[in-house]
Amino acid sequence: MGKLEKDFQSKLIEELEEIFNDKQNDVITKFEDIQGFPDILILHKNKWAMLECKKSKDASHRPNQDYYVNKLDNMSFARFIYPENKKEVLHDLQSTLSP
């Protein structure tokens, strides 16, 4: 993972922890073990979402990333997120995970 993507991901996790800050009902964690699986898992009350971080909208996708993001989005919510679409994705994420 490039420095720009890693920096974006770290800041994004901090922002997600501010948005979903109910320590009793929320968990936010990173995945690194499954090739192509999205980077971040958000567990919010009885719902979940996954995000795949990219340093920009033009960043390349690794093998299996499109497969997993599409499959997980069909199950709940999953998106590619990068600086150019962050605001829109976070809005959609909050709408999906909020009651």
N, C-alpha and C positions, 0 to 999 in steps of 0.2 A: 504494500500500500504506500503510495507516495506521501510526502510530507504534507502537501496541501490537503489531501483527502483525510489524512490522520488528524490534522488540526481541525478541519471542518467537523469531523466525526466527534472529537472530544468536546468541542463547543456545543454541538447539537445535543449530545447526551446531557450536558449541563442544563441546556434550555428545556429539554424534555423533563428533567427532574424538577424544574421549577413549575412547569405546566401540570404535570401529574405528580403532585407532592404529598399524596396521602400515604404515609408509610405503612399503614395497616392494609391498604388495598392495592398498592402499586409496586411493580418491580420493573426496572429497566436494566437490561444487561446486553453485553456484546457476545456475538458468536464468532469463532474463528476456526472451528474444527472441520466443518463440512464445506468442501469446495463448492462455491457458487451460492451457498445459503446466505440470505440477507444478514447484514452486520448487527442490527439492533433488534432486540425483542422488547416490546412494551406489554406488560400485563397490567391491566387497569380494571379493578373490581372483577367482573366476570367476563371481560372481553380482552382481546389481544390484537396486536398489530406488529408488523415487521417492516424495517426500513433498510434499504441498501444505499449506503453513502457513496457518492461520486464527487470528485473535485470540481467537476463542471458538467454541463449538459452534453458536452461533446466527448467526455471521457469514455474510453472503450469499456465494454462489458466482458467479463471473464466467462469462460464456459459455464453453462448451467444457471447463470444469474437470471436471465430472462425466464427460463423454465420455472425456477423457484418463486420468483416474484409473482408471476402470473398464477401459478398454482396456489400460493398462499393468499393472494388477493381474492381468488375465488372462494377460499375457505373463510376469510375474515377481511383483513386489510393488509396490503403490502404495496410499497411504492419504492421506486428509485427516488432519492432525494439529493439535491445539489443546491448550491447557493442560488441559482437562478429560479428554482421552483420551491424553495423552502417555505416561503410564506403560504403558498397555496396548499402544499402538502400538509403543513402543520394545521391549517384550517380544516382540511378534510379529515385529518386524524382526530382532531378534537371533536368534530361533528360525529364521527363514527363511534368514538369511545365514550362520549357523553350520553347520559340517559335521555 
